[in-house]
């Protein structure tokens, strides 16, 4: 059911793009837009048409996989909540700033330590 609705919505986007392109290039007389607006409008509407065609063909982007990373063992997946200060044993919060080398400052005792175990 969701695939049908997704294709229907994509088809509407494609139809909107086609209507805009046709109306830009077929207008005559005093209401005719200048060439610059025709070109820019066509470029914008062509994105709508491409979304419509991709959706009708079922070429929507895939969602990233949710779940554990393949090849990662539970021991290697330590969250910031599981880490603790080596001096006062206070837990490290989720928003803690950790340098690329692993240095972090404890928010409780204000001492620096390395999460990799070396100073």
MMTF fields as JSON, N, C-alpha, C and O atoms, coordinates in Angstrom:
{
  "mmtfVersion": "1.0.0",
  "mmtfProducer": "UNKNOWN",
  "numBonds": 475,
  "numAtoms": 476,
  "numGroups": 119,
  "numChains": 1,
  "numModels": 1,
  "chainsPerModel": [1],
  "groupsPerChain": [119],
  "chainIdList": ["A"],
  "bondAtomList": [4, 2, 8, 6, 12, 10, 16, 14, 20, 18, 24, 22, 28, 26, 32, 30, 36, 34, 40, 38, 44, 42, 48, 46, 52, 50, 56, 54, 60, 58, 64, 62, 68, 66, 72, 70, 76, 74, 80, 78, 84, 82, 88, 86, 92, 90, 96, 94, 100, 98, 104, 102, 108, 106, 112, 110, 116, 114, 120, 118, 124, 122, 128, 126, 132, 130, 136, 134, 140, 138, 144, 142, 148, 146, 152, 150, 156, 154, 160, 158, 164, 162, 168, 166, 172, 170, 176, 174, 180, 178, 184, 182, 188, 186, 192, 190, 196, 194, 200, 198, 204, 202, 208, 206, 212, 210, 216, 214, 220, 218, 224, 222, 228, 226, 232, 230, 236, 234, 240, 238, 244, 242, 248, 246, 252, 250, 256, 254, 260, 258, 264, 262, 268, 266, 272, 270, 276, 274, 280, 278, 284, 282, 288, 286, 292, 290, 296, 294, 300, 298, 304, 302, 308, 306, 312, 310, 316, 314, 320, 318, 324, 322, 328, 326, 332, 330, 336, 334, 340, 338, 344, 342, 348, 346, 352, 350, 356, 354, 360, 358, 364, 362, 368, 366, 372, 370, 376, 374, 380, 378, 384, 382, 388, 386, 392, 390, 396, 394, 400, 398, 404, 402, 408, 406, 412, 410, 416, 414, 420, 418, 424, 422, 428, 426, 432, 430, 436, 434, 440, 438, 444, 442, 448, 446, 452, 450, 456, 454, 460, 458, 464, 462, 468, 466, 472, 470],
  "bondOrderList": [1, 1, 1, 1, 1, 1, 1, 1, 1, 1, 1, 1, 1, 1, 1, 1, 1, 1, 1, 1, 1, 1, 1, 1, 1, 1, 1, 1, 1, 1, 1, 1, 1, 1, 1, 1, 1, 1, 1, 1, 1, 1, 1, 1, 1, 1, 1, 1, 1, 1, 1, 1, 1, 1, 1, 1, 1, 1, 1, 1, 1, 1, 1, 1, 1, 1, 1, 1, 1, 1, 1, 1, 1, 1, 1, 1, 1, 1, 1, 1, 1, 1, 1, 1, 1, 1, 1, 1, 1, 1, 1, 1, 1, 1, 1, 1, 1, 1, 1, 1, 1, 1, 1, 1, 1, 1, 1, 1, 1, 1, 1, 1, 1, 1, 1, 1, 1, 1],
  "groupList": [{"groupName": "UNK", "atomNameList": ["N", "CA", "C", "O"], "elementList": ["N", "C", "C", "O"], "formalChargeList": [0, 0, 0, 0], "bondAtomList": [1, 0, 2, 1, 3, 2], "bondOrderList": [1, 1, 2], "singleLetterCode": "X", "chemCompType": "L-PEPTIDE LINKING"}],
  "groupTypeList": [0, 0, 0, 0, 0, 0, 0, 0, 0, 0, 0, 0, 0, 0, 0, 0, 0, 0, 0, 0, 0, 0, 0, 0, 0, 0, 0, 0, 0, 0, 0, 0, 0, 0, 0, 0, 0, 0, 0, 0, 0, 0, 0, 0, 0, 0, 0, 0, 0, 0, 0, 0, 0, 0, 0, 0, 0, 0, 0, 0, 0, 0, 0, 0, 0, 0, 0, 0, 0, 0, 0, 0, 0, 0, 0, 0, 0, 0, 0, 0, 0, 0, 0, 0, 0, 0, 0, 0, 0, 0, 0, 0, 0, 0, 0, 0, 0, 0, 0, 0, 0, 0, 0, 0, 0, 0, 0, 0, 0, 0, 0, 0, 0, 0, 0, 0, 0, 0, 0],
  "groupIdList": [1, 2, 3, 4, 5, 6, 7, 8, 9, 10, 11, 12, 13, 14, 15, 16, 17, 18, 19, 20, 21, 22, 23, 24, 25, 26, 27, 28, 29, 30, 31, 32, 33, 34, 35, 36, 37, 38, 39, 40, 41, 42, 43, 44, 45, 46, 47, 48, 49, 50, 51, 52, 53, 54, 55, 56, 57, 58, 59, 60, 61, 62, 63, 64, 65, 66, 67, 68, 69, 70, 71, 72, 73, 74, 75, 76, 77, 78, 79, 80, 81, 82, 83, 84, 85, 86, 87, 88, 89, 90, 91, 92, 93, 94, 95, 96, 97, 98, 99, 100, 101, 102, 103, 104, 105, 106, 107, 108, 109, 110, 111, 112, 113, 114, 115, 116, 117, 118, 119],
  "secStructList": [7, 2, 2, 2, 2, 2, 2, 2, 2, 2, 2, 2, 2, 2, 2, 2, 2, 2, 2, 2, 2, 2, 2, 2, 2, 2, 7, 7, 4, 4, 4, 7, 7, 7, 2, 2, 2, 2, 2, 2, 2, 2, 2, 2, 2, 2, 2, 2, 2, 2, 2, 2, 2, 2, 2, 2, 6, 6, 7, 7, 7, 7, 7, 7, 7, 7, 1, 1, 7, 6, 6, 7, 7, 4, 4, 4, 7, 7, 7, 4, 4, 4, 7, 5, 7, 6, 6, 6, 7, 7, 5, 7, 7, 6, 6, 7, 7, 7, 7, 6, 6, 1, 3, 3, 3, 7, 6, 6, 6, 7, 7, 3, 3, 3, 6, 6, 1, 7, 7],
  "xCoordList": [0.823, 0.0, 0.871, 0.578, 1.964, 2.845, 3.548, 3.79, 3.876, 4.535, 3.597, 4.029, 2.323, 1.35, 1.185, 1.122, 1.116, 0.964, 2.218, 2.12, 3.389, 4.639, 4.719, 5.16, 4.295, 4.303, 3.263, 3.485, 2.128, 1.091, 1.568, 1.356, 2.204, 2.734, 3.82, 3.868, 4.691, 5.73, 5.118, 5.615, 4.055, 3.364, 2.77, 2.772, 2.262, 1.731, 2.856, 2.673, 4.005, 5.153, 5.534, 5.788, 5.575, 5.907, 4.897, 5.269, 3.616, 2.57, 2.685, 2.508, 2.98, 3.158, 4.305, 4.181, 5.404, 6.546, 6.203, 6.577, 5.497, 5.107, 4.172, 4.328, 3.21, 2.276, 3.02, 2.732, 3.97, 4.73, 5.556, 5.58, 6.228, 7.052, 6.193, 6.534, 5.09, 4.216, 3.642, 3.598, 3.198, 2.603, 3.634, 3.298, 4.893, 5.922, 6.205, 6.358, 6.275, 6.697, 5.552, 5.807, 4.308, 3.183, 2.449, 1.539, 2.819, 2.145, 2.494, 3.64, 1.486, 1.696, 1.085, 0.236, 1.529, 0.929, 1.571, 2.746, 0.768, 1.258, 1.689, 2.562, 1.099, 1.423, 2.595, 2.886, 3.273, 4.39, 5.591, 6.016, 6.151, 7.318, 8.574, 8.685, 9.509, 10.776, 11.55, 11.281, 12.499, 13.273, 13.997, 14.062, 14.545, 15.261, 14.348, 14.758, 13.111, 12.179, 11.736, 11.477, 11.652, 11.313, 12.4, 12.107, 13.658, 14.77, 14.878, 15.009, 14.82, 14.916, 13.725, 13.893, 12.539, 11.352, 11.416, 10.969, 11.972, 12.107, 13.106, 12.883, 14.196, 15.172, 14.563, 14.771, 13.816, 13.184, 12.117, 12.046, 11.3, 10.233, 10.793, 10.166, 11.969, 12.547, 12.937, 12.923, 13.281, 13.556, 12.277, 12.318, 11.145, 9.871, 9.578, 9.123, 9.843, 9.607, 10.509, 10.056, 11.782, 12.702, 12.27, 12.369, 11.791, 11.288, 10.077, 9.927, 9.213, 8.036, 8.386, 7.803, 9.332, 9.733, 10.426, 10.149, 11.326, 12.027, 11.043, 11.17, 10.074, 9.086, 8.189, 7.842, 7.809, 6.954, 7.679, 7.061, 8.992, 9.779, 10.226, 10.839, 9.923, 10.304, 11.761, 12.355, 12.351, 13.772, 14.009, 14.947, 13.19, 13.384, 14.619, 14.967, 15.297, 16.487, 16.128, 15.066, 17.023, 16.822, 17.196, 18.119, 16.486, 16.794, 18.056, 18.274, 18.888, 20.076, 19.677, 18.647, 20.469, 20.113, 20.147, 21.042, 19.151, 19.142, 19.518, 19.047, 20.347, 20.815, 22.315, 22.948, 22.879, 24.321, 25.119, 24.681, 26.274, 27.167, 27.771, 28.235, 27.76, 28.283, 29.773, 30.517, 30.209, 31.612, 32.042, 33.191, 31.159, 31.52, 31.101, 29.944, 32.023, 31.709, 31.15, 31.426, 30.368, 29.797, 30.861, 30.599, 32.06, 33.114, 33.615, 34.05, 33.557, 34.033, 32.995, 33.336, 31.748, 30.681, 30.372, 29.266, 31.311, 31.065, 30.423, 30.92, 29.33, 28.706, 29.351, 30.059, 29.11, 29.692, 29.166, 29.813, 27.999, 27.419, 28.174, 28.189, 28.802, 29.497, 30.896, 31.513, 31.411, 32.751, 32.713, 31.732, 33.802, 33.879, 35.263, 36.238, 35.332, 36.58, 37.52, 37.098, 38.804, 39.775, 40.167, 40.718, 39.897, 40.257, 39.13, 39.342, 37.923, 36.821, 35.735, 34.792, 35.852, 34.906, 33.511, 32.528, 33.426, 32.15, 31.833, 32.725, 30.568, 30.231, 30.361, 30.089, 30.78, 30.924, 29.579, 28.975, 29.105, 27.808, 27.827, 28.894, 26.639, 26.533, 27.049, 27.544, 26.956, 27.38, 28.82, 29.21, 29.628, 31.014, 31.833, 31.684, 32.694, 33.584, 34.839, 35.578, 35.066, 36.24, 37.092, 36.589, 38.388, 39.291, 39.534, 39.254, 40.051, 40.34, 41.324, 41.282, 42.216, 43.162, 42.577, 43.22, 41.359, 40.693, 40.752, 40.306, 41.29, 41.362, 40.015, 39.337, 39.641, 38.369, 38.54, 39.34, 37.796, 37.861, 36.624, 35.498, 36.834, 35.734, 34.959, 35.552, 33.659, 32.846, 32.693, 32.277, 33.024, 32.882, 34.156, 34.109, 35.296, 36.548, 37.446, 38.497, 37.06, 37.784, 39.185, 40.038, 39.437, 40.732, 40.632, 39.581, 41.755, 41.829, 42.212, 43.02, 41.641, 42.051, 41.807, 41.152, 42.333, 42.217, 41.304, 41.495, 40.318, 39.356, 39.972, 39.404, 41.139, 41.796, 42.709, 43.305, 42.811, 43.554, 44.987, 45.666, 45.484, 46.854, 46.81, 45.931, 47.719, 47.718, 48.6, 48.701],
  "yCoordList": [-1.19, 0.0, 1.259, 2.216, 1.259, 2.431, 2.661, 3.806, 1.593, 1.739, 2.385, 3.19, 2.039, 2.632, 4.114, 4.927, 4.467, 5.878, 6.659, 7.784, 6.073, 6.733, 6.974, 8.037, 5.997, 6.162, 7.183, 7.923, 7.225, 8.197, 9.624, 10.526, 9.816, 11.143, 11.547, 12.698, 10.611, 10.9, 11.25, 12.133, 10.572, 10.879, 12.276, 12.956, 12.705, 14.068, 15.078, 16.081, 14.834, 15.731, 15.8, 16.884, 14.667, 14.651, 15.419, 16.146, 15.261, 15.976, 17.485, 18.261, 17.892, 19.324, 19.874, 20.941, 19.157, 19.592, 19.711, 20.688, 18.73, 18.782, 19.949, 20.625, 20.19, 21.3, 22.632, 23.504, 22.787, 24.041, 24.233, 25.324, 23.179, 23.29, 23.624, 24.512, 22.917, 23.168, 24.567, 25.252, 25.012, 26.349, 27.456, 28.523, 27.211, 28.225, 28.417, 29.546, 27.333, 27.412, 27.594, 27.88, 27.443, 27.617, 28.932, 29.244, 29.71, 30.999, 31.961, 32.037, 32.688, 33.656, 34.987, 35.068, 36.012, 37.324, 38.082, 37.894, 38.953, 39.853, 39.116, 39.604, 37.954, 37.212, 36.26, 35.488, 36.305, 35.399, 35.785, 36.94, 34.821, 35.145, 35.332, 34.751, 36.133, 36.3, 34.978, 34.051, 34.909, 33.69, 33.231, 32.034, 34.187, 33.826, 33.058, 32.046, 33.532, 32.866, 31.514, 30.579, 31.417, 30.124, 29.096, 27.954, 29.511, 28.585, 28.172, 26.989, 29.157, 28.843, 28.005, 27.041, 28.356, 27.58, 26.158, 25.224, 25.997, 24.662, 23.823, 22.632, 24.435, 23.696, 23.244, 22.11, 24.126, 23.767, 22.698, 21.729, 22.867, 21.902, 20.55, 19.517, 20.55, 19.272, 18.409, 17.182, 19.034, 18.263, 17.562, 16.407, 18.256, 17.645, 16.459, 15.409, 16.636, 15.556, 14.361, 13.217, 14.616, 13.521, 12.77, 11.545, 13.506, 12.851, 11.999, 10.89, 12.515, 11.752, 10.488, 9.433, 10.577, 9.4, 8.38, 7.183, 8.855, 7.933, 7.249, 6.053, 7.984, 7.384, 6.396, 5.355, 6.712, 5.8, 4.501, 3.441, 4.592, 3.387, 2.666, 1.601, 3.24, 2.608, 2.789, 1.923, 3.898, 4.138, 5.065, 5.861, 4.982, 5.817, 5.377, 4.196, 6.331, 5.963, 5.033, 5.148, 4.129, 3.169, 3.798, 4.609, 3.427, 3.902, 3.193, 2.026, 3.888, 3.219, 2.096, 2.194, 1.035, -0.082, 0.336, 1.055, -0.133, 0.142, -1.142, -2.227, -1.003, -2.175, -2.118, -1.126, -3.167, -3.156, -3.138, -3.652, -2.548, -2.484, -3.859, -4.505, -4.297, -5.625, -5.671, -4.78, -6.693, -6.872, -6.213, -6.372, -5.485, -4.83, -5.726, -6.136, -6.016, -6.848, -5.968, -4.769, -6.531, -5.729, -5.032, -3.964, -5.614, -4.996, -3.706, -2.79, -3.631, -2.44, -1.331, -0.205, -1.605, -0.624, -0.017, -0.195, 0.691, 1.349, 2.692, 3.472, 2.961, 4.273, 5.215, 4.779, 6.509, 7.495, 7.326, 7.758, 6.705, 6.531, 5.475, 5.528, 4.516, 3.44, 3.852, 3.141, 4.976, 5.411, 6.176, 6.854, 6.063, 6.742, 7.362, 6.899, 8.405, 9.096, 8.148, 7.403, 8.184, 7.309, 7.814, 7.052, 9.085, 9.654, 9.503, 8.973, 9.973, 9.984, 8.962, 8.813, 8.259, 7.235, 7.791, 7.051, 9.092, 9.692, 9.289, 9.268, 8.967, 8.566, 9.755, 10.903, 9.435, 10.439, 10.618, 9.637, 11.84, 12.096, 11.887, 11.81, 11.795, 11.562, 12.742, 12.546, 13.946, 15.117, 15.507, 16.624, 14.627, 14.953, 15.122, 14.358, 16.126, 16.365, 15.528, 15.656, 14.671, 13.803, 14.188, 14.294, 14.397, 14.759, 13.548, 12.42, 13.763, 12.622, 11.619, 10.434, 12.095, 11.172, 10.467, 9.58, 10.846, 10.178, 10.923, 10.388, 12.149, 12.924, 13.564, 14.067, 13.536, 14.113, 14.687, 14.177, 15.749, 16.373, 15.974, 16.129, 15.468, 15.058, 16.304, 17.291, 16.249, 17.404, 17.5, 18.538, 16.436, 16.445, 16.922, 17.879, 16.273, 16.624, 17.528, 17.956, 17.83, 18.731, 18.236, 19.045, 16.943, 16.386, 15.761, 15.267, 15.796, 15.22, 13.755, 13.375, 12.929, 11.533, 11.072, 11.761, 9.914, 9.388, 8.163, 7.267, 8.124, 7.004, 5.707, 4.63, 5.812, 4.615, 3.974, 2.925, 4.601, 4.017, 4.466, 4.036, 5.303, 5.817, 7.323, 7.985, 7.858, 9.303, 10.08, 11.301],
  "zCoordList": [0.0, 0.0, 0.0, -0.717, 0.821, 0.869, -0.461, -0.842, -1.169, -2.465, -3.474, -4.3, -3.411, -4.333, -4.04, -4.963, -2.781, -2.41, -2.797, -3.288, -2.578, -2.965, -4.459, -4.895, -5.246, -6.71, -7.154, -8.112, -6.459, -6.787, -6.51, -7.321, -5.375, -5.034, -6.022, -6.454, -6.382, -7.371, -8.716, -9.415, -9.08, -10.331, -10.333, -11.359, -9.184, -9.069, -9.255, -9.945, -8.658, -8.844, -10.326, -10.85, -10.989, -12.405, -13.234, -14.155, -12.912, -13.644, -13.442, -14.382, -12.216, -11.949, -12.795, -13.395, -12.84, -13.64, -15.113, -15.763, -15.641, -17.054, -17.346, -18.362, -16.475, -16.67, -16.676, -17.496, -15.768, -15.713, -16.981, -17.55, -17.421, -18.628, -19.844, -20.625, -20.0, -21.155, -21.101, -22.123, -19.929, -19.836, -20.052, -20.567, -19.659, -19.891, -21.371, -21.838, -22.098, -23.499, -24.481, -25.65, -24.062, -24.986, -24.79, -25.559, -23.784, -23.552, -24.686, -25.129, -25.14, -26.224, -25.833, -24.945, -26.504, -26.313, -25.175, -24.862, -24.555, -23.525, -22.254, -21.536, -21.96, -20.749, -20.899, -19.985, -22.042, -22.28, -21.415, -21.435, -20.644, -19.811, -20.662, -21.742, -20.183, -20.91, -20.977, -20.213, -21.887, -22.123, -20.861, -20.582, -20.092, -18.864, -17.91, -17.342, -17.73, -16.822, -17.377, -16.619, -18.705, -19.305, -19.013, -18.657, -19.166, -18.941, -17.471, -17.158, -16.577, -15.141, -14.697, -13.95, -15.142, -14.792, -15.314, -14.649, -16.5, -17.076, -16.283, -16.063, -15.858, -15.04, -13.719, -13.287, -13.088, -11.807, -12.025, -11.269, -13.038, -13.303, -13.74, -13.507, -14.373, -14.796, -13.602, -13.695, -12.492, -11.267, -10.815, -10.391, -10.902, -10.552, -11.473, -11.019, -12.764, -13.714, -13.407, -13.453, -13.093, -12.767, -11.511, -11.452, -10.509, -9.29, -9.63, -9.115, -10.495, -10.895, -11.65, -11.396, -12.579, -13.35, -12.45, -12.534, -11.589, -10.68, -9.742, -9.478, -9.243, -8.347, -9.061, -8.503, -10.295, -11.057, -11.382, -11.472, -11.557, -11.84, -10.571, -10.643, -9.417, -8.152, -7.807, -7.164, -8.22, -7.982, -6.797, -6.823, -5.768, -4.596, -3.833, -3.841, -3.163, -2.387, -1.234, -0.623, -0.962, 0.127, 1.461, 1.535, 2.503, 3.845, 4.339, 4.014, 5.121, 5.65, 6.595, 7.263, 6.665, 7.527, 8.991, 9.433, 9.725, 11.154, 11.874, 11.532, 12.846, 13.572, 13.735, 13.375, 14.272, 14.51, 13.216, 12.187, 13.288, 12.147, 11.928, 12.867, 10.679, 10.39, 10.692, 10.281, 11.4, 11.707, 13.013, 13.425, 13.666, 14.923, 16.086, 16.179, 16.944, 18.103, 19.212, 19.233, 20.135, 21.221, 22.062, 22.614, 22.172, 22.978, 22.329, 23.027, 21.001, 20.301, 20.238, 19.876, 20.574, 20.471, 21.825, 22.336, 22.418, 23.689, 23.415, 22.602, 24.085, 23.968, 24.958, 25.866, 24.791, 25.697, 27.108, 28.062, 27.263, 28.588, 29.377, 30.606, 28.706, 29.39, 29.838, 30.631, 29.353, 29.723, 31.03, 31.335, 31.813, 33.102, 33.262, 32.67, 34.062, 34.345, 35.082, 35.967, 34.707, 35.36, 36.739, 37.534, 37.045, 38.344, 39.36, 40.45, 39.004, 39.975, 39.669, 40.447, 38.553, 38.133, 37.822, 37.853, 37.523, 37.134, 35.7, 34.852, 35.42, 34.042, 33.082, 33.432, 31.887, 30.838, 30.153, 29.718, 30.052, 29.445, 27.939, 27.33, 27.338, 25.895, 25.094, 23.984, 25.604, 24.858, 25.102, 24.764, 25.679, 25.999, 24.722, 23.768, 24.721, 23.581, 23.733, 24.709, 22.754, 22.756, 21.554, 20.435, 21.792, 20.698, 19.812, 20.219, 18.602, 17.721, 18.319, 17.988, 19.207, 19.824, 21.042, 21.604, 21.465, 22.579, 23.894, 24.909, 23.922, 25.158, 25.457, 24.561, 26.728, 27.159, 28.552, 29.336, 28.877, 30.195, 30.988, 30.515, 32.175, 33.045, 33.486, 33.92, 33.374, 33.767, 35.29, 35.806, 36.003, 37.462, 38.157, 38.93, 37.898, 38.581, 37.738, 38.216, 36.498, 35.595, 35.229, 34.863, 35.317, 34.933, 33.55, 33.142, 32.842, 31.508, 31.597, 32.445, 30.731, 30.621, 29.195, 28.413, 28.864, 27.516, 27.552, 28.375, 26.664, 26.682, 26.165, 26.347, 25.518, 25.022, 26.081, 25.838, 27.23, 28.319, 28.447, 29.379, 27.569, 27.702, 27.88, 27.33, 28.62, 28.91, 27.973, 28.09]
}
